[in-house]
Amino acid sequence: MNSYVSRETIIYLFNVLNLEESTIELGIKLSIKNNAPLPILLWSYGMLTIEELDKLYSFLFQKID
């Protein structure tokens, strides 16, 4: 699994979803440790709501196009 998190994703989490820097850092560390996708990990640990998870995935999928 690719544990790389793009700068744009971090900026989106911070500026749009208003996550604290420490929350993002913890999420990235846990994502790497558990070899899990960052969005799912943030949601499963209660750091994102289901609505925020949907917004994040919409953002990520828009970047693919």
Summary of the structure (lengths in Angstrom):
residues: 65
radius of gyration: 10.8
end to end distance: 21.2
largest distance: 30.2
contacts: 162
relative contact order: 0.17
helix: 69%
strand: 0%
